[in-house]
Amino acid sequence: MALKVELKPGERIIIGDCVVTNSDQRTRLLIQGEVPILREKDIMTPERADSPAKRVYLAVQLMYTAKDQRAHHEFYFSLVRDVVQAAPSTWPYVESINNHILTGEMYKALKDAKRLIAYEQELFSNALGRPSVRIGSQENVESAGARS
């Protein structure tokens, strides 16, 4: 089954280890085969990775798009060790990401890394005394490992 992707003018997409930039017109692509694909909105650049959870996402993204995922394992595990030490409540998110990595479900690991970023933002908001931006956050923490 093919993946249908519609790109806006100037939008970028990663297909495998290539970055494809759309021209000045809307484009529809039909992609067949097994290859990592990331739309521009899901791409984390080193410049945007300005928090521990965003750096974890970047490490997972590098594993997802790499031919040899193991080349990024040391970087990833160093980051998650620091995140969990600094905020033990992140463990359910990290555990879920780890499980997806171990089973080769890298896109699901990326989705859970996005959830980790949202949780980190909630922690920062709480630390600064701002109201939480997410509803049902405790439920999300408890069920992070059960998501797929």
N, CA, C and O atoms as a MOPAC input file, in Angstrom:
PM7 MOZYME 1SCF
protein

 N      0.84500 1    -1.18200 1     0.00000 1
 C      0.00000 1     0.00000 1     0.00000 1
 C      0.88500 1     1.23800 1     0.00000 1
 O      1.88300 1     1.30000 1     0.71800 1
 N      0.52000 1     2.20300 1    -0.79300 1
 C      1.30800 1     3.41200 1    -0.95700 1
 C      0.86400 1     4.50200 1     0.01900 1
 O     -0.29300 1     4.55000 1     0.43800 1
 N      1.79400 1     5.35900 1     0.36300 1
 C      1.51400 1     6.51200 1     1.21800 1
 C      1.30100 1     7.72500 1     0.33100 1
 O      2.13100 1     8.03400 1    -0.52400 1
 N      0.17800 1     8.41300 1     0.53900 1
 C     -0.11300 1     9.63200 1    -0.22100 1
 C      0.28700 1    10.82700 1     0.63600 1
 O     -0.13800 1    10.95800 1     1.78400 1
 N      1.10900 1    11.69300 1     0.05800 1
 C      1.57500 1    12.88200 1     0.76200 1
 C      1.33100 1    14.09000 1    -0.12300 1
 O      1.70700 1    14.10500 1    -1.29500 1
 N      0.69800 1    15.10300 1     0.45200 1
 C      0.49800 1    16.35300 1    -0.27300 1
 C      1.38500 1    17.41300 1     0.35800 1
 O      1.33500 1    17.64000 1     1.56700 1
 N      2.19700 1    18.06200 1    -0.47200 1
 C      3.13600 1    19.07000 1     0.01700 1
 C      2.69100 1    20.46400 1    -0.40400 1
 O      2.26300 1    20.68600 1    -1.53700 1
 N      2.80300 1    21.39000 1     0.53000 1
 C      2.52100 1    22.78500 1     0.24900 1
 C      3.71100 1    23.37100 1    -0.51700 1
 O      4.79500 1    22.78700 1    -0.51400 1
 N      3.51900 1    24.51200 1    -1.16800 1
 C      4.64900 1    25.14200 1    -1.85100 1
 C      5.80000 1    25.41400 1    -0.87300 1
 O      5.59100 1    26.01200 1     0.18300 1
 N      6.99700 1    24.98100 1    -1.22200 1
 C      8.18500 1    25.20500 1    -0.40800 1
 C      8.35100 1    24.24700 1     0.76100 1
 O      9.36000 1    24.31400 1     1.46400 1
 N      7.38300 1    23.35100 1     0.99100 1
 C      7.46800 1    22.42000 1     2.11900 1
 C      8.54400 1    21.36300 1     1.84700 1
 O      8.78200 1    20.95400 1     0.71000 1
 N      9.18200 1    20.94200 1     2.94600 1
 C     10.22000 1    19.91100 1     2.85500 1
 C      9.71400 1    18.60300 1     3.45000 1
 O      8.80900 1    18.58000 1     4.28400 1
 N     10.32700 1    17.51700 1     2.99200 1
 C     10.02900 1    16.19200 1     3.51300 1
 C     11.31500 1    15.36900 1     3.44600 1
 O     12.10000 1    15.49900 1     2.50700 1
 N     11.51400 1    14.53200 1     4.44600 1
 C     12.64500 1    13.60500 1     4.41100 1
 C     12.11000 1    12.27200 1     3.91900 1
 O     11.14500 1    11.73900 1     4.46500 1
 N     12.73700 1    11.74500 1     2.89800 1
 C     12.41600 1    10.41700 1     2.37900 1
 C     13.72500 1     9.64400 1     2.39500 1
 O     14.64300 1     9.92800 1     1.62700 1
 N     13.79200 1     8.66200 1     3.28500 1
 C     15.05500 1     7.93600 1     3.46500 1
 C     16.08400 1     8.87100 1     4.06000 1
 O     15.84900 1     9.46900 1     5.11000 1
 N     17.21700 1     9.00100 1     3.40300 1
 C     18.23500 1     9.93100 1     3.89400 1
 C     18.35600 1    11.15400 1     2.98300 1
 O     19.39300 1    11.81700 1     2.95300 1
 N     17.28300 1    11.44100 1     2.24300 1
 C     17.25700 1    12.59800 1     1.34400 1
 C     16.22000 1    13.61800 1     1.82300 1
 O     15.15900 1    13.25300 1     2.32900 1
 N     16.54200 1    14.87800 1     1.65800 1
 C     15.58800 1    15.95500 1     1.92600 1
 C     15.04700 1    16.41400 1     0.57700 1
 O     15.80700 1    16.78300 1    -0.31800 1
 N     13.73100 1    16.38600 1     0.44600 1
 C     13.06900 1    16.80900 1    -0.78000 1
 C     12.33500 1    18.10100 1    -0.46600 1
 O     11.57200 1    18.16800 1     0.49800 1
 N     12.56700 1    19.13800 1    -1.28600 1
 C     11.89600 1    20.42500 1    -1.12000 1
 C     10.95400 1    20.62900 1    -2.29000 1
 O     11.35600 1    20.54100 1    -3.45000 1
 N      9.69800 1    20.90300 1    -1.97400 1
 C      8.70400 1    21.13400 1    -3.00700 1
 C      8.95900 1    22.47400 1    -3.69600 1
 O      9.52600 1    23.39200 1    -3.10400 1
 N      8.53200 1    22.56900 1    -4.94800 1
 C      8.67800 1    23.81900 1    -5.69500 1
 C      7.60600 1    24.81400 1    -5.25600 1
 O      7.16700 1    24.77700 1    -4.10600 1
 N      7.19100 1    25.67600 1    -6.12800 1
 C      6.25900 1    26.74300 1    -5.77100 1
 C      4.78800 1    26.37100 1    -5.94700 1
 O      3.91800 1    27.23200 1    -5.81500 1
 N      4.49300 1    25.09800 1    -6.24400 1
 C      3.11100 1    24.65900 1    -6.40600 1
 C      2.81800 1    23.48900 1    -5.47500 1
 O      3.71600 1    22.73400 1    -5.10200 1
 N      1.57300 1    23.35400 1    -5.11500 1
 C      1.13500 1    22.21400 1    -4.31000 1
 C      1.43600 1    20.94200 1    -5.10600 1
 O      1.21400 1    20.88700 1    -6.31600 1
 N      1.94600 1    19.91700 1    -4.40400 1
 C      2.32700 1    18.67300 1    -5.06600 1
 C      1.77900 1    17.48500 1    -4.29300 1
 O      1.74800 1    17.49200 1    -3.06200 1
 N      1.35600 1    16.48400 1    -5.01200 1
 C      0.88200 1    15.24000 1    -4.39600 1
 C      1.84200 1    14.12700 1    -4.80100 1
 O      2.09300 1    13.90400 1    -5.98500 1
 N      2.37800 1    13.42600 1    -3.78600 1
 C      3.29000 1    12.31600 1    -4.02200 1
 C      2.63400 1    11.01800 1    -3.59300 1
 O      1.85900 1    10.98700 1    -2.63700 1
 N      2.95000 1     9.95600 1    -4.30000 1
 C      2.53400 1     8.62100 1    -3.94100 1
 C      3.82700 1     7.84500 1    -3.70600 1
 O      4.58700 1     7.60200 1    -4.64300 1
 N      4.07700 1     7.45500 1    -2.45100 1
 C      5.34200 1     6.83000 1    -2.08000 1
 C      5.09000 1     5.35900 1    -1.75900 1
 O      4.26500 1     5.02900 1    -0.90700 1
 N      5.81100 1     4.48600 1    -2.45400 1
 C      5.68300 1     3.05100 1    -2.23500 1
 C      7.01100 1     2.51500 1    -1.73100 1
 O      8.07600 1     2.98500 1    -2.12900 1
 N      6.93500 1     1.53000 1    -0.85500 1
 C      8.14500 1     0.90000 1    -0.34200 1
 C      8.34800 1     1.19400 1     1.13200 1
 O      7.61100 1     1.96700 1     1.74300 1
 N      9.35800 1     0.56300 1     1.67800 1
 C      9.71500 1     0.71200 1     3.08400 1
 C     10.87300 1     1.69300 1     3.20300 1
 O     12.02100 1     1.35400 1     2.91500 1
 N     10.56200 1     2.89600 1     3.62500 1
 C     11.58300 1     3.93000 1     3.78100 1
 C     11.09300 1     4.91300 1     4.83900 1
 O      9.90200 1     5.22100 1     4.88800 1
 N     11.99500 1     5.41200 1     5.68800 1
 C     11.54900 1     6.41300 1     6.67000 1
 C     11.13600 1     7.70700 1     5.97700 1
 O     11.81100 1     8.19300 1     5.06900 1
 N     10.00700 1     8.24900 1     6.43200 1
 C      9.46700 1     9.48200 1     5.85900 1
 C      9.09600 1    10.41600 1     7.00300 1
 O      8.42900 1    10.00700 1     7.95400 1
 N      9.52700 1    11.67000 1     6.91100 1
 C      9.16100 1    12.68900 1     7.90100 1
 C      8.76300 1    13.96900 1     7.17900 1
 O      9.50300 1    14.49000 1     6.34400 1
 N      7.59000 1    14.45700 1     7.51600 1
 C      7.16600 1    15.75600 1     6.98600 1
 C      7.90800 1    16.86300 1     7.72500 1
 O      8.42200 1    16.64900 1     8.82300 1
 N      7.96200 1    18.02100 1     7.13200 1
 C      8.70000 1    19.15200 1     7.71100 1
 C      8.24800 1    19.46200 1     9.13300 1
 O      9.08100 1    19.77300 1     9.98500 1
 N      6.95900 1    19.38500 1     9.40500 1
 C      6.45900 1    19.71000 1    10.74800 1
 C      6.97000 1    18.73800 1    11.80500 1
 O      6.95800 1    19.05900 1    12.99300 1
 N      7.41700 1    17.56100 1    11.39200 1
 C      7.91700 1    16.54800 1    12.32900 1
 C      9.44100 1    16.48900 1    12.39200 1
 O      9.99600 1    15.69800 1    13.15400 1
 N     10.11400 1    17.30600 1    11.61200 1
 C     11.57900 1    17.29300 1    11.57000 1
 C     12.13500 1    18.19500 1    12.66700 1
 O     11.78400 1    19.37100 1    12.76100 1
 N     13.00900 1    17.62200 1    13.49300 1
 C     13.69700 1    18.39000 1    14.53900 1
 C     15.11200 1    18.68500 1    14.04200 1
 O     15.85400 1    17.77700 1    13.66700 1
 N     15.46600 1    19.94900 1    14.04700 1
 C     16.82900 1    20.32800 1    13.67200 1
 C     17.65400 1    20.51400 1    14.94500 1
 O     17.09200 1    20.75700 1    16.01300 1
 N     18.97100 1    20.40400 1    14.84500 1
 C     19.80200 1    20.63800 1    16.03700 1
 C     19.56900 1    22.02800 1    16.64400 1
 O     19.64700 1    22.18600 1    17.86300 1
 N     19.28700 1    23.02000 1    15.82300 1
 C     19.04200 1    24.37800 1    16.31600 1
 C     17.75800 1    24.45900 1    17.13500 1
 O     17.69000 1    25.21000 1    18.10800 1
 N     16.75000 1    23.69800 1    16.75400 1
 C     15.46400 1    23.71100 1    17.47300 1
 C     15.46900 1    22.80400 1    18.69200 1
 O     14.57600 1    22.90600 1    19.53300 1
 N     16.44000 1    21.93000 1    18.80800 1
 C     16.50700 1    20.98200 1    19.93100 1
 C     17.06700 1    21.69300 1    21.15900 1
 O     18.19400 1    21.43100 1    21.58000 1
 N     16.26300 1    22.60200 1    21.73300 1
 C     16.72000 1    23.47800 1    22.80300 1
 C     16.26300 1    23.04400 1    24.20100 1
 O     16.28600 1    23.83900 1    25.14000 1
 N     15.85300 1    21.79000 1    24.33200 1
 C     15.47400 1    21.25900 1    25.64300 1
 C     15.87600 1    19.78500 1    25.68200 1
 O     16.09900 1    19.18100 1    24.63300 1
 N     15.96900 1    19.20400 1    26.86400 1
 C     16.35800 1    17.78700 1    26.94300 1
 C     15.41900 1    16.85900 1    26.15700 1
 O     15.89400 1    15.96700 1    25.45400 1
 N     14.10700 1    17.05200 1    26.26300 1
 C     13.17400 1    16.17800 1    25.55000 1
 C     13.27200 1    16.36200 1    24.03800 1
 O     13.13400 1    15.39400 1    23.29000 1
 N     13.50800 1    17.58100 1    23.58400 1
 C     13.67200 1    17.81300 1    22.14900 1
 C     14.95900 1    17.16000 1    21.64000 1
 O     15.00900 1    16.70400 1    20.49800 1
 N     15.99400 1    17.11300 1    22.47400 1
 C     17.22900 1    16.41800 1    22.08000 1
 C     16.99600 1    14.91100 1    22.01800 1
 O     17.57500 1    14.22900 1    21.17200 1
 N     16.15500 1    14.38800 1    22.90300 1
 C     15.78500 1    12.97000 1    22.82900 1
 C     15.05700 1    12.71100 1    21.50700 1
 O     15.35100 1    11.73600 1    20.81500 1
 N     14.11700 1    13.57700 1    21.16300 1
 C     13.39700 1    13.44300 1    19.88800 1
 C     14.38600 1    13.45000 1    18.72800 1
 O     14.28500 1    12.63200 1    17.81400 1
 N     15.34000 1    14.37300 1    18.76900 1
 C     16.34400 1    14.45400 1    17.70100 1
 C     17.13100 1    13.15100 1    17.59900 1
 O     17.38400 1    12.67100 1    16.49400 1
 N     17.51900 1    12.57800 1    18.72700 1
 C     18.26300 1    11.31400 1    18.71400 1
 C     17.41500 1    10.19800 1    18.11300 1
 O     17.92100 1     9.39200 1    17.33200 1
 N     16.13200 1    10.14000 1    18.46700 1
 C     15.24100 1     9.11800 1    17.90300 1
 C     15.07300 1     9.35700 1    16.40400 1
 O     15.05800 1     8.40700 1    15.62200 1
 N     14.94800 1    10.60300 1    16.00800 1
 C     14.83500 1    10.94700 1    14.58700 1
 C     16.07900 1    10.49100 1    13.82500 1
 O     15.97300 1     9.94700 1    12.72600 1
 N     17.24500 1    10.71200 1    14.40700 1
 C     18.48700 1    10.27000 1    13.76000 1
 C     18.50700 1     8.75100 1    13.60000 1
 O     18.93900 1     8.23900 1    12.56700 1
 N     18.03700 1     8.02800 1    14.62600 1
 C     17.96800 1     6.56600 1    14.51900 1
 C     16.96600 1     6.15700 1    13.43900 1
 O     17.22700 1     5.24000 1    12.66100 1
 N     15.82200 1     6.83800 1    13.39400 1
 C     14.76200 1     6.51600 1    12.43700 1
 C     15.25200 1     6.66500 1    10.99700 1
 O     14.93300 1     5.83800 1    10.14400 1
 N     16.01800 1     7.70600 1    10.72800 1
 C     16.43800 1     7.97400 1     9.35700 1
 C     17.78600 1     7.34600 1     8.99400 1
 O     18.17000 1     7.35700 1     7.82400 1
 N     18.50600 1     6.80300 1     9.97000 1
 C     19.84200 1     6.25600 1     9.71700 1
 C     19.77800 1     4.84400 1     9.15100 1
 O     18.84900 1     4.08200 1     9.41900 1
 N     20.78100 1     4.52600 1     8.37300 1
 C     20.91400 1     3.14900 1     7.89100 1
 C     21.36400 1     2.23800 1     9.02400 1
 O     20.96800 1     1.07400 1     9.08600 1
 N     22.19900 1     2.77300 1     9.92800 1
 C     22.66300 1     2.01800 1    11.09400 1
 C     22.20600 1     2.74900 1    12.35000 1
 O     22.86200 1     3.68500 1    12.80700 1
 N     21.08700 1     2.31900 1    12.90000 1
 C     20.51500 1     2.96900 1    14.08000 1
 C     21.46000 1     2.92000 1    15.27200 1
 O     21.49600 1     3.84600 1    16.08100 1
 N     22.21800 1     1.84700 1    15.37600 1
 C     23.10500 1     1.66700 1    16.53300 1
 C     24.13200 1     2.78800 1    16.65300 1
 O     24.64200 1     3.04100 1    17.74400 1
 N     24.43600 1     3.45300 1    15.56100 1
 C     25.40900 1     4.55000 1    15.59800 1
 C     24.93800 1     5.68900 1    16.50400 1
 O     25.75100 1     6.50100 1    16.94500 1
 N     23.63100 1     5.75600 1    16.78600 1
 C     23.07200 1     6.84100 1    17.58800 1
 C     22.62500 1     6.38500 1    18.98000 1
 O     22.13700 1     7.19500 1    19.76800 1
 N     22.78600 1     5.10700 1    19.28300 1
 C     22.32800 1     4.58200 1    20.57500 1
 C     23.02100 1     5.24600 1    21.75900 1
 O     22.35600 1     5.61300 1    22.72900 1
 N     24.32100 1     5.40500 1    21.70400 1
 C     25.04900 1     5.99400 1    22.84100 1
 C     24.54300 1     7.41300 1    23.12300 1
 O     24.31300 1     7.77800 1    24.27600 1
 N     24.37300 1     8.19900 1    22.07300 1
 C     23.84800 1     9.56200 1    22.20300 1
 C     22.46100 1     9.52200 1    22.84300 1
 O     22.19300 1    10.26300 1    23.78900 1
 N     21.59000 1     8.67000 1    22.33900 1
 C     20.22800 1     8.56400 1    22.84900 1
 C     20.21600 1     8.14400 1    24.31800 1
 O     19.57900 1     8.80000 1    25.14200 1
 N     20.90700 1     7.06400 1    24.64900 1
 C     20.84000 1     6.55600 1    26.02300 1
 C     21.47200 1     7.52200 1    27.02300 1
 O     21.04500 1     7.57700 1    28.17700 1
 N     22.45900 1     8.26600 1    26.61000 1
 C     23.03700 1     9.29400 1    27.47400 1
 C     22.00200 1    10.37900 1    27.76800 1
 O     21.88300 1    10.83900 1    28.90400 1
 N     21.26100 1    10.78000 1    26.74900 1
 C     20.23600 1    11.81400 1    26.92000 1
 C     19.10200 1    11.34400 1    27.82700 1
 O     18.69500 1    12.06900 1    28.73400 1
 N     18.58800 1    10.13200 1    27.58900 1
 C     17.45100 1     9.67800 1    28.40100 1
 C     17.86500 1     9.42300 1    29.84100 1
 O     17.06300 1     9.61100 1    30.75600 1
 N     19.09600 1     9.00200 1    30.05600 1
 C     19.58600 1     8.82100 1    31.43200 1
 C     19.54100 1    10.16100 1    32.16300 1
 O     19.08500 1    10.23200 1    33.30400 1
 N     20.00800 1    11.21600 1    31.51400 1
 C     19.98400 1    12.55100 1    32.12700 1
 C     18.55600 1    13.04800 1    32.35400 1
 O     18.26600 1    13.64800 1    33.38900 1
 N     17.66600 1    12.80300 1    31.39600 1
 C     16.27700 1    13.25700 1    31.52100 1
 C     15.60500 1    12.58400 1    32.70900 1
 O     14.94400 1    13.24800 1    33.50800 1
 N     15.77000 1    11.26700 1    32.83200 1
 C     15.11100 1    10.53100 1    33.91000 1
 C     15.71400 1    10.89700 1    35.26500 1
 O     14.99300 1    10.95100 1    36.26100 1
 N     17.01300 1    11.14700 1    35.32000 1
 C     17.62500 1    11.57600 1    36.58100 1
 C     17.10000 1    12.93700 1    37.00600 1
 O     16.84800 1    13.16400 1    38.19000 1
 N     16.93400 1    13.84200 1    36.05500 1
 C     16.45200 1    15.18800 1    36.36900 1
 C     14.95800 1    15.20300 1    36.69700 1
 O     14.51000 1    15.97800 1    37.54200 1
 N     14.18700 1    14.33700 1    36.02100 1
 C     12.73000 1    14.30100 1    36.21700 1
 C     12.26800 1    12.84600 1    36.17500 1
 O     11.87000 1    12.35700 1    35.11800 1
 N     12.31500 1    12.15000 1    37.31100 1
 C     11.92700 1    10.73200 1    37.33100 1
 C     10.51400 1    10.45400 1    36.79800 1
 O     10.23200 1     9.34500 1    36.34400 1
 N      9.63400 1    11.44700 1    36.85100 1
 C      8.27000 1    11.23700 1    36.35700 1
 C      8.21400 1    11.05500 1    34.84500 1
 O      7.16300 1    10.70500 1    34.30900 1
 N      9.32500 1    11.28600 1    34.14700 1
 C      9.36600 1    11.08000 1    32.69300 1
 C      9.56900 1     9.61000 1    32.32500 1
 O      9.47100 1     9.24000 1    31.15500 1
 N      9.85500 1     8.76800 1    33.33700 1
 C     10.18300 1     7.36700 1    33.05700 1
 C      9.15500 1     6.64100 1    32.19400 1
 O      9.56300 1     5.93900 1    31.26900 1
 N      7.83100 1     6.76600 1    32.43900 1
 C      6.87800 1     6.04100 1    31.58400 1
 C      7.00800 1     6.41200 1    30.10200 1
 O      6.84400 1     5.55700 1    29.23200 1
 N      7.29900 1     7.67000 1    29.81900 1
 C      7.48200 1     8.09900 1    28.43300 1
 C      8.74200 1     7.47700 1    27.84700 1
 O      8.72600 1     6.94100 1    26.73900 1
 N      9.83400 1     7.55300 1    28.60200 1
 C     11.11200 1     7.00800 1    28.14500 1
 C     11.00600 1     5.49700 1    27.96100 1
 O     11.52000 1     4.94500 1    26.98700 1
 N     10.34200 1     4.83800 1    28.89400 1
 C     10.17700 1     3.38000 1    28.79700 1
 C      9.42100 1     3.00500 1    27.52000 1
 O      9.78200 1     2.04200 1    26.84300 1
 N      8.38400 1     3.76000 1    27.19500 1
 C      7.61500 1     3.49400 1    25.98100 1
 C      8.47300 1     3.72100 1    24.73200 1
 O      8.43700 1     2.92100 1    23.79700 1
 N      9.23300 1     4.80000 1    24.72000 1
 C     10.13600 1     5.06500 1    23.59500 1
 C     11.13300 1     3.91600 1    23.45900 1
 O     11.35100 1     3.40500 1    22.36100 1
 N     11.73400 1     3.51400 1    24.57200 1
 C     12.70800 1     2.41300 1    24.56100 1
 C     12.09400 1     1.13800 1    23.98500 1
 O     12.71100 1     0.46500 1    23.15900 1
 N     10.88100 1     0.81000 1    24.42300 1
 C     10.22700 1    -0.40600 1    23.93700 1
 C     10.00600 1    -0.36800 1    22.43100 1
 O     10.19200 1    -1.37500 1    21.74900 1
 N      9.61200 1     0.78600 1    21.91200 1
 C      9.42200 1     0.91200 1    20.46400 1
 C     10.75500 1     0.78400 1    19.72500 1
 O     10.81700 1     0.17200 1    18.65800 1
 N     11.80900 1     1.35300 1    20.28400 1
 C     13.13400 1     1.23400 1    19.65200 1
 C     13.55200 1    -0.23200 1    19.62100 1
 O     14.01700 1    -0.72600 1    18.59500 1
 N     13.38800 1    -0.92100 1    20.73800 1
 C     13.80300 1    -2.32700 1    20.82400 1
 C     13.02300 1    -3.22800 1    19.87400 1
 O     13.55000 1    -4.23800 1    19.40700 1
 N     11.77300 1    -2.87400 1    19.58500 1
 C     10.96600 1    -3.68600 1    18.67600 1
 C     11.01800 1    -3.18300 1    17.23600 1
 O     10.32200 1    -3.70800 1    16.36700 1
 N     11.84600 1    -2.16400 1    16.98400 1
 C     12.01000 1    -1.66100 1    15.62100 1
 C     10.88200 1    -0.77000 1    15.14000 1
 O     10.77000 1    -0.51200 1    13.94200 1
 N     10.05100 1    -0.30000 1    16.04200 1
 C      8.93100 1     0.57800 1    15.68700 1
 C      9.36700 1     2.03200 1    15.86100 1
 O      8.91500 1     2.72100 1    16.77600 1
 N     10.23700 1     2.48100 1    14.98700 1
 C     10.86200 1     3.78600 1    15.16200 1
 C      9.88200 1     4.95100 1    14.99300 1
 O     10.01800 1     5.96800 1    15.67200 1
 N      8.90500 1     4.81800 1    14.10500 1
 C      7.94900 1     5.90900 1    13.95900 1
 C      7.11400 1     6.05800 1    15.22700 1
 O      6.81200 1     7.17600 1    15.64400 1
 N      6.74000 1     4.93500 1    15.84000 1
 C      6.00800 1     4.99800 1    17.10900 1
 C      6.89000 1     5.58200 1    18.20900 1
 O      6.39800 1     6.29500 1    19.08400 1
 N      8.18500 1     5.28600 1    18.17100 1
 C      9.11500 1     5.87900 1    19.13600 1
 C      9.14500 1     7.40100 1    18.96700 1
 O      9.19400 1     8.13400 1    19.95500 1
 N      9.11500 1     7.87100 1    17.73000 1
 C      9.06900 1     9.31800 1    17.47600 1
 C      7.78500 1     9.93100 1    18.02700 1
 O      7.82200 1    11.00700 1    18.62400 1
 N      6.65900 1     9.26200 1    17.83500 1
 C      5.39500 1     9.78100 1    18.36000 1
 C      5.45400 1     9.88900 1    19.87800 1
 O      4.98300 1    10.87300 1    20.44800 1
 N      6.02800 1     8.88300 1    20.53700 1
 C      6.14700 1     8.94300 1    21.99200 1
 C      7.15100 1     9.99700 1    22.43600 1
 O      6.99700 1    10.58400 1    23.50700 1
 N      8.16800 1    10.24200 1    21.63300 1
 C      9.11800 1    11.31700 1    21.94800 1
 C      8.41200 1    12.67600 1    21.87700 1
 O      8.74200 1    13.58600 1    22.63700 1
 N      7.45300 1    12.81200 1    20.97800 1
 C      6.64600 1    14.04700 1    20.93500 1
 C      5.83100 1    14.19400 1    22.21600 1
 O      5.67200 1    15.29700 1    22.73700 1
 N      5.32000 1    13.08100 1    22.71400 1
 C      4.57000 1    13.12200 1    23.97800 1
 C      5.49200 1    13.52200 1    25.13400 1
 O      5.08100 1    14.23800 1    26.04700 1
 N      6.73100 1    13.05700 1    25.08200 1
 C      7.71200 1    13.44300 1    26.09900 1
 C      7.96700 1    14.95400 1    26.04800 1
 O      8.09100 1    15.59700 1    27.09000 1
 N      8.04500 1    15.50700 1    24.86700 1
 C      8.23200 1    16.96000 1    24.72500 1
 C      7.04800 1    17.70200 1    25.34500 1
 O      7.23800 1    18.67700 1    26.07300 1
 N      5.83600 1    17.24800 1    25.06100 1
 C      4.63800 1    17.89700 1    25.62700 1
 C      4.65100 1    17.80100 1    27.15000 1
 O      4.31000 1    18.76500 1    27.83600 1
 N      5.04000 1    16.65100 1    27.67800 1
 C      5.10400 1    16.47900 1    29.13600 1
 C      6.17900 1    17.38200 1    29.73100 1
 O      5.97400 1    17.98500 1    30.78400 1
 N      7.31000 1    17.47200 1    29.06700 1
 C      8.37800 1    18.36300 1    29.54300 1
 C      7.88500 1    19.81400 1    29.59400 1
 O      8.17300 1    20.53300 1    30.55000 1
 N      7.15400 1    20.23700 1    28.58500 1
 C      6.61200 1    21.59700 1    28.57300 1
 C      5.65500 1    21.80500 1    29.73800 1
 O      5.61500 1    22.88000 1    30.33700 1
 N      4.88500 1    20.76600 1    30.05400 1
 C      3.98700 1    20.84200 1    31.20100 1
 C      4.78600 1    20.98500 1    32.49900 1
 O      4.43200 1    21.78600 1    33.36400 1
 N      5.85800 1    20.21100 1    32.63100 1
 C      6.70700 1    20.32100 1    33.82200 1
 C      7.29200 1    21.71600 1    33.95500 1
 O      7.31200 1    22.28600 1    35.04600 1
 N      7.77300 1    22.26900 1    32.83400 1
 C      8.32500 1    23.62800 1    32.86300 1
 C      7.26100 1    24.63400 1    33.27000 1
 O      7.53000 1    25.53300 1    34.06600 1
 N      6.05100 1    24.49000 1    32.72900 1
 C      4.96000 1    25.40500 1    33.08200 1
 C      4.63800 1    25.32200 1    34.56900 1
 O      4.44700 1    26.34300 1    35.22800 1
 N      4.58100 1    24.09700 1    35.09200 1
 C      4.30200 1    23.91600 1    36.51800 1
 C      5.41100 1    24.50700 1    37.37800 1
 O      5.13900 1    25.11000 1    38.41600 1
 N      6.65300 1    24.33900 1    36.95500 1
 C      7.78500 1    24.86800 1    37.72100 1
 C      7.76800 1    26.39000 1    37.76100 1
 O      8.22600 1    27.00600 1    38.72400 1
 N      7.23100 1    26.98900 1    36.69400 1
 C      7.16000 1    28.45200 1    36.63500 1
 C      5.86200 1    28.99000 1    37.22700 1
 O      5.62000 1    30.19700 1    37.21700 1
 N      5.02100 1    28.07400 1    37.74800 1
 C      3.77400 1    28.49600 1    38.38500 1
 C      2.66600 1    28.82900 1    37.41900 1
 O      1.67700 1    29.45300 1    37.80400 1
 N      2.81100 1    28.42400 1    36.16200 1
 C      1.75600 1    28.66900 1    35.18000 1
 C      0.78400 1    27.49800 1    35.18500 1
 O      1.15300 1    26.37900 1    35.54100 1
 N     -0.44500 1    27.75300 1    34.79400 1
 C     -1.39700 1    26.64400 1    34.69300 1
 C     -0.96800 1    25.67900 1    33.59400 1
 O     -0.37900 1    26.08100 1    32.59000 1
 N     -1.26900 1    24.41300 1    33.79800 1
 C     -0.92400 1    23.38300 1    32.82800 1
 C     -1.69200 1    23.60400 1    31.53100 1
 O     -2.84000 1    24.04700 1    31.54500 1
 N     -1.04000 1    23.28800 1    30.40100 1
 C     -1.69300 1    23.44600 1    29.10900 1
 C     -2.37300 1    22.16600 1    28.65200 1
 O     -3.09700 1    22.17000 1    27.65600 1
 N     -2.14800 1    21.07400 1    29.36800 1
 C     -2.74800 1    19.80300 1    28.97800 1
 C     -3.80000 1    19.38100 1    29.98900 1
 O     -3.66000 1    19.62000 1    31.18800 1
 N     -4.84000 1    18.76000 1    29.49700 1
 C     -5.90400 1    18.25700 1    30.35000 1
 C     -5.66300 1    16.77000 1    30.58400 1
 O     -5.28500 1    16.04800 1    29.66200 1
 N     -5.87600 1    16.31800 1    31.79500 1
 C     -5.70900 1    14.90300 1    32.10500 1
 C     -4.26200 1    14.46500 1    32.11500 1
 O     -3.95800 1    13.33400 1    31.73600 1
 N     -3.36600 1    15.32900 1    32.53800 1
 C     -1.93700 1    15.04100 1    32.44500 1
 C     -1.53200 1    13.84000 1    33.28500 1
 O     -0.68900 1    13.05900 1    32.84200 1
 N     -2.08800 1    13.65600 1    34.46800 1
 C     -1.71600 1    12.51300 1    35.29300 1
 C     -2.09700 1    11.21300 1    34.60300 1
 O     -1.34500 1    10.23900 1    34.64000 1
 N     -3.26200 1    11.20000 1    33.97800 1
 C     -3.67900 1    10.02100 1    33.22500 1
 C     -2.70100 1     9.73700 1    32.09000 1
 O     -2.38400 1     8.57700 1    31.82600 1
 N     -2.21800 1    10.78600 1    31.41300 1
 C     -1.26700 1    10.60600 1    30.32500 1
 C      0.03100 1    10.00100 1    30.81400 1
 O      0.61000 1     9.15700 1    30.13100 1
 N      0.50600 1    10.41300 1    31.98400 1
 C      1.74300 1     9.86800 1    32.53600 1
 C      1.58000 1     8.39600 1    32.82700 1
 O      2.45900 1     7.59300 1    32.51300 1
 N      0.44000 1     8.03100 1    33.43600 1
 C      0.20600 1     6.63900 1    33.83300 1
 C      0.01300 1     5.72600 1    32.62700 1
 O      0.34700 1     4.54200 1    32.68000 1
 N     -0.52800 1     6.27800 1    31.54000 1
 C     -0.80000 1     5.42100 1    30.39800 1
 C      0.19700 1     5.56500 1    29.25900 1
 O      0.00600 1     4.97200 1    28.19800 1
 N      1.25600 1     6.34000 1    29.45800 1
 C      2.22100 1     6.55100 1    28.37100 1
 C      2.82600 1     5.24800 1    27.89300 1
 O      3.02700 1     5.06700 1    26.69200 1
 N      3.11700 1     4.34900 1    28.79200 1
 C      3.71300 1     3.08000 1    28.40800 1
 C      2.73000 1     2.14400 1    27.72300 1
 O      3.14700 1     1.21700 1    27.02700 1
 N      1.44400 1     2.36500 1    27.90400 1
 C      0.44600 1     1.47800 1    27.33100 1
 C      0.03900 1     1.89200 1    25.92700 1
 O     -0.67100 1     1.14500 1    25.25400 1
 N      0.46600 1     3.05200 1    25.46800 1
 C      0.08200 1     3.53900 1    24.13300 1
 C      0.88100 1     2.82200 1    23.06500 1
 O      1.98700 1     2.32800 1    23.28600 1
 N      0.26800 1     2.79300 1    21.90200 1
 C      1.00300 1     2.25400 1    20.75300 1
 C      0.71500 1     3.01800 1    19.51500 1
 O      1.25000 1     2.69800 1    18.45400 1

